[in-house]
Amino acid sequence: MKVVLYSKDECCLCANAKVILRELQKEFSFQVEEVDIYKDDALLEKYQIMIPVVEIDGKEVQCGIIQKDVIRKRLIKFSGVE
């Protein structure tokens, strides 16, 4: 399962999202790819006011204030584990 976190430097919401994803890695097997939107003009235009954005297997699942329960439910759905 591939999880991408779109973020930027010095973003408290992004830092919180990273903590949540690290905690969920204790329950689920996945790697997190962190992408700084300021290093790609297309991503900056797309996600500028939405970050952080969590994407699982190519599908955006949550943005802004990331909630652990929402991400957990999506990880369960994408992993096929109940």
MDAnalysis code that builds the backbone (N, CA, C; Angstrom):
import MDAnalysis as mda
import numpy as np

u = mda.Universe.empty(246, n_residues=82, atom_resindex=np.repeat(np.arange(82), 3), trajectory=True)
u.add_TopologyAttr("name", ["N", "CA", "C"] * 82)
u.add_TopologyAttr("resid", np.arange(1, 83))
u.add_TopologyAttr("resname", ["MET", "LYS", "VAL", "VAL", "LEU", "TYR", "SER", "LYS", "ASP", "GLU", "CYS", "CYS", "LEU", "CYS", "ALA", "ASN", "ALA", "LYS", "VAL", "ILE", "LEU", "ARG", "GLU", "LEU", "GLN", "LYS", "GLU", "PHE", "SER", "PHE", "GLN", "VAL", "GLU", "GLU", "VAL", "ASP", "ILE", "TYR", "LYS", "ASP", "ASP", "ALA", "LEU", "LEU", "GLU", "LYS", "TYR", "GLN", "ILE", "MET", "ILE", "PRO", "VAL", "VAL", "GLU", "ILE", "ASP", "GLY", "LYS", "GLU", "VAL", "GLN", "CYS", "GLY", "ILE", "ILE", "GLN", "LYS", "ASP", "VAL", "ILE", "ARG", "LYS", "ARG", "LEU", "ILE", "LYS", "PHE", "SER", "GLY", "VAL", "GLU"])
u.atoms.positions = np.array([
    [0.847, -1.170, 0.000],
    [0.000, 0.000, 0.000],
    [0.895, 1.236, 0.000],
    [0.593, 2.187, -0.873],
    [1.398, 3.400, -0.968],
    [0.621, 4.576, -0.379],
    [1.229, 5.256, 0.578],
    [0.633, 6.437, 1.205],
    [1.531, 7.628, 0.898],
    [0.929, 8.674, 0.348],
    [1.662, 9.898, 0.036],
    [1.099, 11.020, 0.889],
    [1.999, 11.782, 1.486],
    [1.617, 12.956, 2.259],
    [2.132, 14.185, 1.526],
    [1.221, 14.977, 0.996],
    [1.578, 16.245, 0.355],
    [1.618, 17.286, 1.446],
    [2.750, 17.988, 1.543],
    [2.939, 18.911, 2.654],
    [3.899, 20.025, 2.252],
    [4.293, 20.823, 3.238],
    [5.320, 21.849, 3.049],
    [6.068, 22.004, 4.360],
    [7.204, 22.672, 4.312],
    [7.986, 22.940, 5.519],
    [7.231, 23.908, 6.431],
    [7.496, 23.791, 7.726],
    [6.943, 24.690, 8.739],
    [5.411, 24.791, 8.666],
    [4.769, 23.628, 8.670],
    [3.310, 23.544, 8.610],
    [2.870, 22.675, 9.786],
    [2.189, 23.293, 10.765],
    [1.807, 22.544, 11.965],
    [0.789, 21.448, 11.649],
    [-0.122, 21.684, 10.703],
    [-1.071, 20.636, 10.322],
    [-0.348, 19.463, 9.671],
    [0.689, 19.769, 8.888],
    [1.482, 18.718, 8.246],
    [2.235, 17.899, 9.301],
    [2.780, 18.573, 10.296],
    [3.487, 17.882, 11.378],
    [2.531, 16.950, 12.119],
    [1.318, 17.404, 12.370],
    [0.326, 16.556, 13.029],
    [-0.027, 15.349, 12.160],
    [-0.148, 15.560, 10.857],
    [-0.451, 14.463, 9.938],
    [0.661, 13.412, 9.964],
    [1.916, 13.862, 10.018],
    [3.054, 12.934, 10.080],
    [2.981, 12.077, 11.336],
    [2.635, 12.686, 12.469],
    [2.508, 11.948, 13.735],
    [1.418, 10.885, 13.604],
    [0.285, 11.262, 13.051],
    [-0.830, 10.322, 12.884],
    [-0.418, 9.158, 11.987],
    [0.246, 9.452, 10.880],
    [0.671, 8.380, 9.973],
    [1.696, 7.455, 10.634],
    [2.619, 8.035, 11.418],
    [3.592, 7.186, 12.141],
    [2.883, 6.269, 13.130],
    [1.874, 6.800, 13.829],
    [1.118, 5.977, 14.778],
    [0.385, 4.847, 14.046],
    [-0.188, 5.153, 12.889],
    [-0.918, 4.141, 12.130],
    [0.001, 3.089, 11.510],
    [1.270, 3.421, 11.324],
    [2.224, 2.431, 10.816],
    [2.450, 1.304, 11.827],
    [2.091, 1.518, 13.075],
    [2.188, 0.466, 14.085],
    [1.074, -0.561, 13.901],
    [-0.030, -0.148, 13.236],
    [-1.175, -1.031, 13.011],
    [-1.209, -1.609, 11.595],
    [-0.688, -0.859, 10.641],
    [-0.763, -1.240, 9.235],
    [0.628, -1.202, 8.613],
    [0.820, -2.028, 7.601],
    [2.103, -2.058, 6.910],
    [2.044, -1.135, 5.686],
    [2.690, 0.024, 5.801],
    [2.779, 0.948, 4.672],
    [3.962, 1.889, 4.869],
    [4.461, 2.378, 3.766],
    [5.510, 3.381, 3.786],
    [4.885, 4.714, 3.414],
    [5.419, 5.788, 3.963],
    [4.914, 7.124, 3.659],
    [5.936, 7.838, 2.782],
    [5.451, 8.332, 1.651],
    [6.272, 9.191, 0.799],
    [5.802, 10.617, 1.045],
    [6.708, 11.442, 1.542],
    [6.350, 12.837, 1.794],
    [6.777, 13.685, 0.604],
    [5.843, 14.470, 0.075],
    [6.106, 15.291, -1.102],
    [5.891, 16.759, -0.731],
    [6.945, 17.553, -0.887],
    [6.868, 18.997, -0.624],
    [6.262, 19.662, -1.856],
    [5.080, 20.236, -1.702],
    [4.384, 20.822, -2.847],
    [5.126, 22.035, -3.416],
    [6.018, 22.636, -2.634],
    [6.764, 23.805, -3.111],
    [7.903, 23.434, -4.049],
    [8.120, 22.152, -4.258],
    [9.159, 21.704, -5.193],
    [8.578, 21.317, -6.546],
    [7.262, 21.515, -6.719],
    [6.597, 21.158, -7.970],
    [5.468, 22.172, -8.210],
    [5.607, 22.968, -9.266],
    [4.624, 24.032, -9.530],
    [3.208, 23.503, -9.689],
    [3.051, 22.348, -10.341],
    [1.719, 21.774, -10.554],
    [1.092, 21.371, -9.224],
    [1.894, 20.760, -8.340],
    [1.382, 20.369, -7.021],
    [1.070, 21.595, -6.171],
    [1.911, 22.613, -6.279],
    [1.664, 23.844, -5.523],
    [0.335, 24.461, -5.951],
    [0.095, 24.509, -7.232],
    [-1.161, 25.069, -7.717],
    [-2.356, 24.220, -7.279],
    [-2.187, 22.908, -7.305],
    [-3.289, 21.999, -6.975],
    [-3.616, 21.988, -5.481],
    [-2.579, 21.957, -4.633],
    [-2.777, 21.728, -3.197],
    [-2.485, 22.919, -2.297],
    [-2.211, 24.070, -2.848],
    [-1.729, 25.221, -2.081],
    [-2.451, 25.448, -0.758],
    [-3.770, 25.503, -0.767],
    [-4.492, 25.792, 0.481],
    [-5.113, 24.544, 1.097],
    [-4.841, 23.378, 0.513],
    [-5.450, 22.138, 0.996],
    [-4.554, 21.336, 1.938],
    [-3.247, 21.626, 1.959],
    [-2.329, 20.753, 2.676],
    [-2.584, 20.751, 4.170],
    [-2.240, 19.663, 4.815],
    [-1.707, 18.433, 4.245],
    [-2.793, 17.639, 3.515],
    [-2.343, 16.838, 2.564],
    [-3.236, 15.944, 1.839],
    [-2.668, 14.540, 1.962],
    [-3.525, 13.590, 2.366],
    [-3.122, 12.191, 2.458],
    [-3.752, 11.456, 1.277],
    [-2.900, 10.739, 0.556],
    [-3.332, 9.963, -0.601],
    [-2.949, 8.504, -0.355],
    [-3.893, 7.606, -0.561],
    [-3.624, 6.174, -0.391],
    [-3.880, 5.490, -1.723],
    [-2.855, 4.800, -2.209],
    [-2.933, 4.098, -3.494],
    [-3.533, 4.968, -4.591],
    [-3.048, 6.215, -4.675],
    [-3.447, 7.113, -5.747],
    [-4.762, 7.843, -5.541],
    [-5.397, 7.653, -4.393],
    [-6.698, 8.283, -4.135],
    [-6.588, 9.221, -2.929],
    [-6.972, 10.494, -3.135],
    [-6.962, 11.454, -2.029],
    [-8.023, 11.044, -1.017],
    [-7.617, 10.914, 0.246],
    [-8.570, 10.465, 1.260],
    [-8.911, 11.531, 2.295],
    [-8.008, 12.474, 2.504],
    [-8.326, 13.546, 3.452],
    [-7.336, 14.687, 3.275],
    [-7.809, 15.913, 3.555],
    [-6.924, 17.070, 3.492],
    [-7.258, 18.020, 4.637],
    [-6.327, 18.942, 4.887],
    [-6.533, 19.919, 5.965],
    [-6.242, 19.308, 7.323],
    [-7.222, 19.254, 8.167],
    [-7.049, 18.648, 9.488],
    [-7.227, 17.140, 9.338],
    [-6.134, 16.424, 9.488],
    [-6.134, 14.971, 9.291],
    [-6.609, 14.297, 10.574],
    [-7.576, 13.408, 10.428],
    [-8.144, 12.702, 11.577],
    [-7.736, 11.231, 11.517],
    [-7.179, 10.769, 12.620],
    [-6.663, 9.407, 12.691],
    [-7.731, 8.367, 12.359],
    [-8.934, 8.517, 12.885],
    [-9.986, 7.526, 12.640],
    [-10.372, 7.450, 11.170],
    [-10.399, 8.591, 10.499],
    [-10.738, 8.614, 9.070],
    [-9.666, 7.874, 8.268],
    [-8.404, 8.160, 8.552],
    [-7.309, 7.501, 7.832],
    [-7.295, 6.012, 8.151],
    [-7.520, 5.645, 9.423],
    [-7.560, 4.233, 9.799],
    [-8.625, 3.486, 8.999],
    [-9.820, 4.048, 8.899],
    [-10.900, 3.402, 8.138],
    [-10.519, 3.229, 6.677],
    [-9.879, 4.229, 6.105],
    [-9.454, 4.128, 4.706],
    [-8.349, 3.093, 4.536],
    [-7.438, 3.014, 5.490],
    [-6.379, 2.002, 5.418],
    [-6.976, 0.597, 5.485],
    [-7.972, 0.416, 6.336],
    [-8.648, -0.869, 6.419],
    [-9.294, -1.204, 5.072],
    [-9.975, -0.217, 4.515],
    [-10.639, -0.437, 3.224],
    [-9.632, -0.792, 2.119],
    [-8.537, -0.050, 2.041],
    [-7.550, -0.280, 0.992],
    [-6.747, -1.561, 1.211],
    [-6.580, -1.967, 2.468],
    [-5.801, -3.176, 2.738],
    [-6.647, -4.431, 2.657],
    [-7.973, -4.269, 2.718],
    [-8.864, -5.427, 2.663],
    [-8.928, -6.175, 3.974],
    [-8.393, -5.594, 5.044],
    [-8.386, -6.218, 6.368],
    [-9.499, -5.600, 7.197],
    [-10.299, -6.428, 7.825],
    [-11.387, -5.920, 8.682],
    [-11.072, -6.202, 10.130],
])
